[in-house]
Amino acid sequence: MPSAGRKHIASRGPGSPSPDRAPLQTPLTSAVQEAVVELDAVAGIVYFVEDDREGLRAALIGGTPPAVFTMPERIPLDGPYASSTAWRTGTIVVIGEPVIRPDDPGLARLVPFPYSAVATPLSAHGHRLGVLTLIRIPSRDGMLTAGQRRRLREIGDRLAHDLVPSAERGAPSAPAPDPVVFPVYPADPCPARASADVWGLPDVRGSSGMTLMYQLHKLSGALNEAVDIDAVVAAARSRIMEPCRARSVVISTVSDGRLWVVGHCGTSTGVLRLLHGSSADGGSPTADVLRGRDPLLFADRAELLAAYPDTPEDGCRAWAFLPLRAHDTAVGVCGLGFAEERRFGAEEQAVVMMMAGLLAQALERARLSESAHALAESLQKRLLPRILSDLPDVITTARYLPAPSSAGVGGDWYEVITLPGGRICLVVGDVEGHNVESSAVMGQLRSAVLAYAREGHGPAAVLTRTSNLLTELATELLATCCFVCLDVTEGAVEAALAGHPAPLVRRPDGRTEALDIPADVPLGVYSDVPYRTYETTLEPGSLLLLYTDGLIGVRTPDALPRVRSLLAAGHRNREHNLEGLADRLIATVPPPPERRDDVVLLLARYEGTPLELGSRFNRLEIQRHDLQGVKATRRFIRESLAAWDRDTLADDLELMASEVVTNALIHADSHVDLRLRACPDHIRLEVRDSDATPPVPSALSASDEENAQAEHGRGLLIVESLATAWGTSPSGRGKTIWLELST
């Protein structure tokens, strides 16, 4: 081993002055080119020791793609690598070929990707200069012969001798802060390939490597644009599966010790069911790859069955299982299946492993982003009302669409507040920004509006007090708000705006217009002009629409006319179901990426029921975990219909109500609110709970992934067969299941 007192040449950092490169580059390039060609390598690297003697840094890399793109620029001096070991010992070191004993603890770690590394020290006249390292494909010509080792040592010693004059003058060895990369092709322009598919043109030198790196570059670009897991999976399908001529791809992640399929294409449902939710410690190829760092490649089914005899038939004849690791942490596995038998060459293996690295990082970014967005979205939904309030004379429904994950969570909110004396307040607001702070400020403003309204303040006073509060919250965010108070006994309306779009009203004759309310300034903006109140009167049958600007969007200026036309069409169709109208209105909103904002709409129809019919609305509340809740529901239905002379509908409605309430008590695990309303031509029952998960009639009506999260049961098939119409809609943090029976 060289003496610790020997001299060494240190590389300059990025701030060092640029030396004359030509005297250094000429011997470096000549030595690398000669070694790569004579020893049939795919890349050669010259490393010099860093100033702090902590590591080796690459000065020059020559070879063919993709090998030159897999080489580390820096290697720690105390690491178990060929280059660092050769520098420490002063001998030729080979890693990745059978010459290395597996029980050698210092050299047991192989080089990344399917290559072998051989390194010779650069030492001459008492100067320890660096290392010359070659990267080879082990299967090409077997391990290095004794003659090849002597030849490599000769090339290294001659290079060291040529560099000594520069070392004695104190000149830096590294020609630039970053390594210089140049092409060097092997003597055989068309080496034999193990892969069934030939990349590039077989008769053009370098075409194979350039084609492989082209696909890697395209994958990198696609993954950079992916903002969620679905986009990452789509990029893997188009930029890994298809270029590799694979028949199928399955991407799975690990969580809580189990594997979960997050994306797939071309794989049978049976295979996916076996993998989805399976143990990460099981004896499957996917589980074994997850625990290691190396891929598992099976050229035919015989090889696969020899290693995993219980592997089910999936229609493929060859497989590649690639570990997905990000920041040295196992993220998941990418499995590729091929229709024909296939052997993977070293260059192809290197590229697909680089692809797997990019995929793992993108998958982890998307997963973390979706987790953060889900947390913020959950926070916002928790700040929305659990169940909408209403009065017998006013029917309400609401819709909320969160902002896409790429935009961040927004600060839209809505509220329905019932007050003594037959008054009801409709509120919609929007805090600027798309982050957790927006949601937090939204929750504070919603609570303030609710408190001020319950104190009996009018719309203008509520907005004034809320604006003053916002200025004291130590935030720079502003907010807009629409506040409407309706007296149901007379149809009198008081409304005020804080920089918010004016609500739309559909009159009983079908005319649709925006209420002429002064816009005034947003909440949190000081103004000498107080908020102003607008007053009008609604006739029975009028419909109010409050919304945030996400409903119309800045890129769709024709959206507001479409909304008005939908409101007018509802009148012409004599629509009595607000849920269907709300669904059609929310359907006008474009999907991401066109939509960048969250959306809220709040609908309220003023019934203005005559006094003699005022009793035709009943309500029942069932507490969470109430074992007598279903029995109370049956009694509630039968007694209400008897009082309204609708006894003939009792049996069917009682059966349907029992099924829906049972689902709500079991699956939603919340309080349940029942509202029964008698209309001239139908009976309507609404069952409201605090779980937004939609119900499905049976386990066969949705995919496996959806069924894992959705309520299901054969009881809903009874509702579907007996009801004249039924459906479900989100209502605050929960949902409303409604059903109707014609009379």
Secondary structure, 3 states (H helix, E strand, C coil): CCCCCCEECECCCCCCCCCCCHHHHHHHHHHHHHHHHHCCCCEEEEEEECCCCCEEEEEEEEECCCHHHCCCCEEECCCCCHHHHHHHHCCCEEECCCCCCCCCCCCCCCCCCCCEEEEEEEEECCEEEEEEEEEECHHHHCCCCHHHHHHHHHHHHHHHHHHHHHHHCCCCCCCCCCCEEEECCCCCCCCCCCCCCCCCCCCCCCHHHHHHHHHHHHHHHHHHHCCCHHHHHHHHHHHHHCCCCCCEEEEEEEECCEEEEEEEECCCHHHHHHHCCCECCCCCHHHHHHHCCCCEEECCHHHHHHHCCCCCCCCCCEEEEEEEEECCEEEEEEEEEECCCCCCCHHHHHHHHHHHHHHHHHHHHHHHHHHHHHHHHHHHHHHCCCCCCCECCEEEEEEEECCCCCCCCCEEEEEEEEECCCEEEEEEEEECCCCHHHHHHHHHHHHHHHHHHHCCCCHHHHHHHHHHHHHCCCCCCCEEEEEEEEECCCCEEEEEEEECCCCEEECCCCCEEECCCCCCCCECCCCCCCCCCEEEECCCCEEEEEECHHHCCCCCCCHHHHHHHHHHHHHHCCCCCHHHHHHHHHHCCCCCCCCCCCEEEEEEEECCCCHHHCCCEEEEEECCCCCCHHHHHHHHHHHHHHHCCCHHHHHHHHHHHHHHHHHHHHHHCCCEEEEEEEECCEEEEEEEECCCCCEECCCCCCCHHHHCCCEECCHHHHHHHHCCEEEEEEECCEEEEEEEEEC
